[in-house]
Amino acid sequence: MTLTTDFECGSGTARQISENHWEIDTVGDSFGYNKFFCFEAENLDGESPADLRVDVFPDPALGASSHFLGHFPSNIWYSARNWQRWIPLRHTWEQSVDFLPDRISLRIPLGPGARFQVATNPPFRYSDFLKWVQGLKDSTCETLTVSSLGASFEKREIPLVTIGDGPVRLVVLAGQHASEHSGVWATKCIVDFLLSSAAEAARLRKAFTFSLVPMLNPDGNVLGRSGAGAEQFEVNNSLDFGGVLRGEAPLYTENRLLWEWLRNEKPEVFLHFHGYLGWRAFGDLPADGIYFNPPFPDSDARSPHARYRQAILERFLFDTPGHSGHFGEVGENLPGMVDYALARAFGTSALLYEVNSGTVGVSEQYRRGLQVLRALTTAVLESRGGEPLP
């Protein structure tokens, strides 16, 4: 039996305790995010099955500041098809996962020669992401351009996809927190749909100009981080925009590139995907969540933030599971978030949608992208006096 975390998206420090027993210390970020692990195990015996035991612990370096176990219970996912088709462990082996006060304990039977990847949520690896982006260039869509936001701290390309030539500028961002792969899956669905032959997609391309950054943090993706990338600061990278309204640049390389581009883009609408895990504190599955900017008393009533706000809130209540985590409640974007800064700087209507990747798998994370896009674009078009799209 072998077990490793030393690969793209792998995460955790593993040590072998006995023949088929390993312990893994998760590796959190400097600002306290600690919610991701990913390992690969293989039964090298081609003739006999083996029972793998893995005990997963919070990052010991974070001590009491680690909230790792607070994200659970949640599904733990595995793939027996080399990163394809992720399934909850408990769907296959009901007794395979125990959430204990100090650790997560896994018991996984591996057949002869079997190899599994196991993770807190299904990863979308950067290498697979780049292959998909490269394939977009074969599209026949005349309004598609594939370019780059720039290079990450470790010099990885951050692709930028633009589709459509309509009057409303709508930006979609995902992958700011490295382990929140659900947002990347959702954004991939939006791109795939907008490039499809569907009549609805053609109408959207004429009504909007979509600019999409599906994976802002490729370094963190490759390194298997929970939230941060290769750079480690005390500031959460999603709260790195507190000084931009005073002319101060964000700390993180990727955030600086993002803000420099957004200052020129000045989007009317901004859709930001994040993700989280578990159902401990939530009433209804899938336990998604939404965050929106508060009504600013000094806002221009003609700004997109003011014009679209009520329609967006209503559409997301009726047409998405965004309220399933806390029914009837909408979180507020905080000062320091790019969403808040956009609203204050340009009057942007900025919405953050969290997909709970502990409750649904890849196909539903992917489809959530189109579900959210439909609710958002319908609300915007209705607010502008147009007819809602079917």
Beta strands, then each sheet from edge to edge (+ up, - down):
strand 1: 2-4
strand 2: 13-18
strand 3: 21-25
strand 4: 38-42
strand 5: 50-57
strand 6: 77-79
strand 7: 87-88
strand 8: 97-99
strand 9: 104-110
strand 10: 115-119
strand 11: 145-151
strand 12: 157-163
strand 13: 168-173
strand 14: 208-213
strand 15: 269-276
strand 16: 289-292
strand 17: 331-332
strand 18: 349-356
sheet 1: 1+ 4- 10+ 6- 7+
sheet 2: 2+ 3- 5- 9+ 8-
sheet 3: 11+ 12- 14+ 13+ 15+ 18+ 16- 17-
end
